Amino acid sequence: MNLTALSLKRPVTVAMFFVCMTLIGLIAGQRLPLESLPDIEFPFMVVNVPYRNSTPEEVERRITRPVEEAIATLPGLKRIESKSRDDGVEIELQLDWGADLAVKGVEARDKIDSIRDKLPDDVQRVQVFKFSGSDQPMLQLRISADRDLSGAYEMLDRNLKRRLERIAGVSKVELYGVEEKQVRIMLAADRVASHGIDIAKLGAQLQKANFALSAGQLTDGRLRYTVRPEGELTTLDAVRNVVIDASGLRLGDIAEVQYTDPELTYGRHLNRRFAIGVNVFKETGANLVEVGERAKAEIERIKELPEMKGIRLFPMQDQSQEVKQSLADLLEAGAIGAVLSVLVLWLFLRDIRMTLIVTLSVPLSLCMTLAAMYFLGLTLNILTLMGLMLAVGMLVDNAVVVTESIFTERLKTGDAVEATLSGVRKVGMAVVAGTLTTAIVFLPNVFGAQNEITVFMSQVAFTITIALAASLLVAVTLIPQLTTRMVSGDASGGARFLVVLSAFYARTLGWTLRHRGWTSLMIVVLLGSVIVPLKFVKTDMFPAEDGTRLLMQYNLNGVYRVDKVEEAVSTIENYLFANQASLGFDSVYSYFDVSSAQTVLIMPEKKLRKRSNASVMEEIRAQMPKLAIGSVSFEQNRSG
């Protein structure tokens, strides 16, 4: 082949090329972002229209139906699902895979704007959200304490939220479960009625009374003054003294004005104590592990603050740790596979120099693959690393075939260069065809239509295809050069048992050629034997395994006060902790609101677990106390 001849004529050039590619690959491997899963845009959008103090029926009639009719004409729309509530509507849109969600979001907003005159006048905003892999929080914390934290918003915002937001690579931090204090105006119904106050006009008047704006500038000779009217209500007395009618009636005469915490319609428990949630999100393209380590180091410093004394920060989910563990497991499996591949090669070749030359194709191909991944914008995640691990066993195939052909030709001629060219020439087309045949199995996942499977499999396909192409380049350039200059003799000089194995293969092949009927029958029977077991093989996107989370879903039979739902959750939690020794869980986290609730049992790692998740669920189902407001069922949080 021309590349082989060029390699033999320009050995320094070829050697420097692979040295440069190795260095680029090593640098790229350090710079590749680490993620759990690739940042994939899913073909879903959500249109959220807030509309407080209404009813689901009114929201559906005045907002949901007009918006659905407008969005239904969106090109590429496959499905619409809406949920009308007393505080607004949430409409979920499913689009075709591969759709540009940025463009679709603008189109959806334009269609909604075209019917704004049909919507209620007090609809203030329409929100359009899209989803991608980076929308999931990288770190979820739960906060609990012995003291009451319901009024600790400002302290947590200052000492926790703002400090985490300053970390490089953190895009935003969400603090929920505790709200900022608000000014609450409680109208006295009898006074409002006696003075004939219009509630709607009163609301509009209060909005006009509280404003902040600039009135421009005044120039006096060489001086310039900025005019800013003082219209903000900065104290409770200022709110109480707002004049609301021509007779001089003030707001404080008909209402009680308080600065207090808002009433929450939801709550959280961590090990039966009031809990607060914190979600930390990373920036797109940031290294998940590095950002996670910086965030956890900052959290350790936050714990030492005097104001945080007695407050416990519990990591509910840490993607950086999960990624490190998953990548470590995959790297360990890949390293074991690579060592076994080297041992198998040495077992057959029985020549340490040949074994090392053939094995050299593995690190070179992987380095070239890492370089290509960096310039293609891919990340090092579980899927791409899986592709690299699968490719390790295939990377030596081309080198083995080329090396064997070269040494076979050496038996016919004493000229090493001529034998190398002749050996590569004879198997060159076979090696290229074999590589393309393997790669073409994965290429449809890259260039074909996208769906729920191929959008993930394309990450594996990219790495395997690039690695195979790199191994082919190494096999027809560097391997022939090294075998010509560093190894002499034939390929089977040390592997004596190969003679016996080859003789057995020749006898078996001869028998199959002489008994073609029996051979064909055996092949048909072998293929037919797969049909029956295939019917009993279960299919799933991911294998189902025992996870570290058991999700208990409360199926409420209506809408209740939040304290009533909390009472039901506490009943289940008390039962669980009374049987913690036998159930074997570490912690219990619960979330509840007026219409739903769920409890999560956090189980220990699989190697530390004494019982399976299935047996734990069976015991809870059999002994769990009954609830008056609904029932509890398991929805196992597993990898599938």
Secondary structure, DSSP 8 states (H G I E B T S, - for coil): -HHHHHHHH-HHHHHHHHHHHHHHHHHHHHHS-B-SS---EEEEEEEEEE--S--HHHHIIIIIHHHHHHHTTSTTEEEEEEEEETTEEEEEEEE-TT--HHHHHHHHHHHHHTTGGGS-TT----EEEEEEGGGS-SEEEEEEESS--TT-HHHHIIIIIHHHHTSTTEEEEEEESS---EEEEEE-HHHHHHHT--HHHHHHHHHHHS------EEEETTEEEE--------SHHHHHT-B-STT--BHHHHEEEEEE----SEEEEETTEEEEEEEEEE-TTS-HHHHHHHHHHHHHHHHTSGGGTTEEEEEEEEHHHHHHHHHHHHHHHHHHHHHHHHHHHHHHH--HHHHHHHHTHHHHHHHHHHHHHHHHT--B-HHHHHHHHHHHHHHTHHHHHHHHHHHHHHTT-S-HHHHHHHHHHHHHHHHHHHHHHHHHHHHHHHHS---TTHHHHHHHHHHHHHHHHHHHHHHHTHHHHHHHHH--S-TTSS-THHHHHHHHHHHHHHHHHH-HHHHHHHHHHHHHTTHHHHTT----SS-----SEEEEEEEESS---HHHHHHHHHHHHHHHHHTHHHH--SEEEEEEESS-EEEEEE---GGG-SS-HHHHHHHHHHH----SSEEEEEEEE---
